[in-house]
Amino acid sequence: MTNPDNDWRISLIPTEDQVGFYHENGYLKFGRIFTKSELDTLRNYVDQMIVNLPPETRPEQMDVPHFTNPFLFKYLTHPTVLDVIECFIGPNIVLWSSHFISKRSRDGLAVPWHQDGVYWGNRLQPMRVITMWLAVDASTVDNGCMRVIAESHKQKHLQYKDVDTKKHLFGREIINKDLNRSEGIDLELEVGECHFHDAFTAHASNPNKSGKRRCGYTMRYMPADVKYHVDGWNHQHHIYLLRGQDQTNGFNTYQTIPDF
């Protein structure tokens, strides 16, 4: 009997050129990190999570699911994932957050042009977060894949306006005319592939009007010298030291990684 994992090409460690491309452009399209069986298990788990959502909760809104689903730490703390992340931010790695964004077929919300770091504001100092976007489903132009603008992470003071949250996942959108949206790059992914983006990389995605769902898992990490300022924000938001040592001289408080 053949093993389907043998036909699933795994990309283990990014090259120096890939790391350099990420730092210069603010994003990087990468290959597969998990085996096919690992990814299939994750998809089955997410499918059940979606089935169990309250009627008023859309599947794009599955924010910080690892707080209530410890099983997800199997993926968030996966040694190969941390090996890859280490290439970008160094050996002291903190889990900042995670989020499933699942766009239903023919009814998936658009994501307006935004920078993640703007939403987190001064809660993280310095703002150094890398997001790994994992394709639970294939992510294509037709079903609303992510779009990025290269080198936009170098612009940290863009202007925003409010948008209709009935049509968009988030409520604000970049309005700067000098940010050329026509230069947006479609980051299409096969199932199990991933891409990375910086906290200030401008990105968006179109609504899903296709007949296929588009589910992705954003896994967000930061180096352990970033200080998390809890005061005045969500005291229920937890961070976890996954590898290495704290570099904030005890400023951060880390939660214990749960059994999974």
C-alpha positions in Angstrom: 0.0 0.0 0.0 1.4 3.4 -1.0 1.8 6.2 1.6 0.1 9.4 0.3 2.6 11.5 2.3 5.3 10.2 0.0 3.7 12.2 -2.9 3.3 15.3 -0.8 6.4 17.5 -1.3 7.6 19.1 1.9 9.6 22.4 2.0 11.6 22.3 5.2 13.9 25.2 5.7 13.8 28.5 3.7 17.0 29.5 1.9 18.9 32.7 2.6 17.5 34.1 -0.6 14.0 33.4 0.5 14.6 35.0 3.9 16.1 38.0 2.2 13.1 38.2 -0.2 10.8 38.2 2.8 12.6 41.0 4.6 12.8 43.1 1.4 9.3 42.6 0.1 7.3 41.9 3.3 6.0 38.6 2.1 7.0 35.2 0.9 5.2 32.3 -0.8 6.4 29.0 0.6 5.7 25.3 0.1 4.3 22.7 2.4 5.5 22.2 6.0 3.0 19.6 7.3 2.5 16.1 5.9 -0.7 15.3 4.0 -2.0 13.2 6.9 -1.3 16.1 9.4 -3.1 18.6 7.1 -6.1 16.2 6.6 -6.4 15.8 10.3 -6.4 19.6 10.8 -9.0 20.1 8.1 -11.3 17.5 9.6 -10.9 19.3 13.0 -11.7 22.7 11.5 -14.7 21.3 9.7 -16.2 20.2 13.0 -15.3 23.5 14.6 -17.3 25.3 11.9 -20.3 22.9 12.3 -20.3 23.8 16.0 -20.2 27.6 15.5 -23.1 29.6 17.0 -25.6 30.7 14.3 -24.6 34.3 14.6 -20.9 33.6 14.1 -19.5 33.6 10.6 -16.6 31.1 9.8 -14.4 34.1 8.9 -14.5 35.1 12.6 -12.8 32.2 14.3 -10.2 34.3 16.1 -7.7 32.9 18.7 -9.3 29.4 18.4 -6.3 27.9 20.2 -7.5 29.4 23.5 -10.5 27.0 23.5 -9.1 24.2 21.3 -5.7 23.0 22.7 -5.5 20.5 19.9 -4.3 23.3 17.7 -1.1 23.6 19.6 0.0 20.5 17.8 0.3 22.7 14.7 1.3 26.0 16.3 4.2 24.4 18.2 5.2 21.9 15.5 9.0 21.7 15.5 9.3 22.1 11.8 7.1 25.2 11.9 9.3 26.7 14.6 12.5 25.8 12.7 11.1 27.8 9.7 10.0 30.7 11.8 13.4 30.8 13.5 15.0 31.6 10.1 13.0 34.9 10.0 12.9 36.1 13.6 15.6 34.2 15.5 15.7 31.4 18.1 13.5 33.0 20.9 9.9 32.5 19.6 6.6 33.6 21.1 3.1 32.7 19.8 1.2 35.9 19.5 -2.1 34.8 18.0 -3.9 32.6 15.5 -7.1 32.9 13.4 -9.1 30.7 11.1 -10.6 32.7 8.2 -13.0 30.4 6.3 -14.8 31.9 3.4 -18.0 30.0 2.6 -18.6 29.2 -1.1 -20.5 32.0 -2.9 -20.8 33.9 0.4 -17.3 34.6 1.7 -16.6 38.1 3.0 -14.0 40.3 1.4 -11.0 41.4 3.5 -10.2 45.2 3.0 -6.7 46.5 2.4 -5.1 46.7 5.8 -2.0 46.1 7.9 -2.3 43.8 10.9 0.0 45.9 13.0 -2.4 48.8 12.9 -5.1 46.8 14.6 -2.6 45.8 17.4 -1.4 49.3 17.8 1.1 50.0 20.6 0.3 46.8 22.5 3.4 45.3 20.9 6.7 47.2 21.1 8.4 46.9 18.8 5.9 45.7 16.3 7.6 42.6 15.0 5.2 39.9 14.0 5.4 37.3 11.2 2.2 35.6 10.1 2.3 32.2 8.5 -0.9 31.7 6.4 -1.6 28.0 6.0 -3.9 26.9 3.2 -6.4 24.4 4.8 -8.2 24.5 1.4 -6.7 25.6 -1.9 -6.6 29.4 -2.1 -7.1 30.8 -5.6 -8.1 34.0 -7.3 -11.6 32.5 -7.8 -12.3 31.9 -4.2 -10.6 35.0 -2.7 -6.9 34.3 -2.1 -4.8 36.9 -0.3 -3.3 39.7 -2.2 -0.3 41.7 -1.0 1.6 44.8 -2.1 5.3 44.3 -2.2 7.4 46.6 0.1 4.3 48.1 1.7 5.6 47.0 5.1 8.0 49.9 4.9 5.0 52.4 5.1 3.9 52.4 8.8 1.7 55.5 8.8 -1.1 54.9 6.3 -4.6 56.4 6.6 -7.8 54.4 7.0 -11.6 54.8 6.5 -14.5 52.8 7.9 -16.1 50.2 5.6 -19.3 48.1 5.7 -18.8 45.2 8.0 -21.7 43.3 6.3 -19.5 43.0 3.2 -16.0 43.0 4.8 -14.4 41.0 7.6 -12.7 44.0 9.1 -14.2 47.5 9.6 -11.4 49.7 8.3 -9.6 50.1 4.9 -6.5 51.8 3.7 -7.3 54.9 1.7 -3.8 56.2 0.6 -3.8 56.9 -3.1 -0.1 56.3 -3.4 -0.6 52.7 -2.4 -1.2 51.2 -5.8 -3.7 48.4 -5.5 -3.3 47.5 -9.1 0.1 46.2 -8.1 -1.4 43.7 -5.7 0.1 40.2 -6.0 -2.3 37.2 -5.8 -0.8 34.6 -3.5 -2.4 31.4 -4.7 -1.7 28.3 -2.7 -2.4 24.6 -3.1 -3.8 22.7 -0.1 -1.1 22.6 2.6 1.1 25.3 1.2 1.7 28.5 3.1 2.9 32.1 2.7 4.3 34.6 5.2 3.8 38.3 5.7 5.0 41.1 7.9 2.8 42.9 10.5 2.9 46.0 8.2 2.4 44.4 4.8 -0.7 45.8 3.2 -2.9 42.9 2.2 -6.5 42.1 1.3 -8.7 39.5 -0.4 -11.8 39.5 -2.6 -15.1 37.9 -1.6 -15.5 34.3 -2.4 -18.2 34.0 -5.1 -16.9 30.6 -6.3 -18.4 27.2 -5.5 -15.4 26.2 -3.4 -14.7 27.1 0.2 -11.5 28.9 1.1 -10.2 28.2 4.6 -6.8 29.4 5.9 -5.2 29.4 9.3 -3.1 32.4 10.3 -0.4 31.4 12.8 1.3 34.5 14.2 4.7 34.6 15.9 7.1 37.3 17.3 10.6 37.3 18.8 10.8 37.2 22.6 12.2 40.7 22.9 8.8 42.2 21.9 6.9 43.6 24.9 3.2 42.8 25.2 1.5 45.7 26.9 -1.7 44.3 28.4 -3.0 47.4 30.2 -6.0 48.9 28.4 -6.6 46.0 26.2 -7.9 42.4 26.2 -6.6 40.9 29.5 -7.8 37.5 28.2 -5.3 37.5 25.4 -2.5 35.1 26.2 0.9 34.7 24.7 3.2 31.6 24.9 7.0 31.2 24.9 7.5 28.4 22.4 11.2 28.3 22.0 14.3 29.9 23.6 14.2 32.4 26.4 12.3 35.6 27.3 14.2 38.7 26.2 12.1 41.3 28.0 13.7 41.0 31.5 10.4 39.6 32.9 8.1 42.2 31.4 6.0 39.6 29.5 3.9 37.0 31.3 3.6 33.8 29.4 1.0 31.1 29.7 1.8 27.4 30.0 1.4 25.5 26.8 -1.6 23.2 27.3 -1.5 19.5 26.8 -2.6 18.5 23.3 
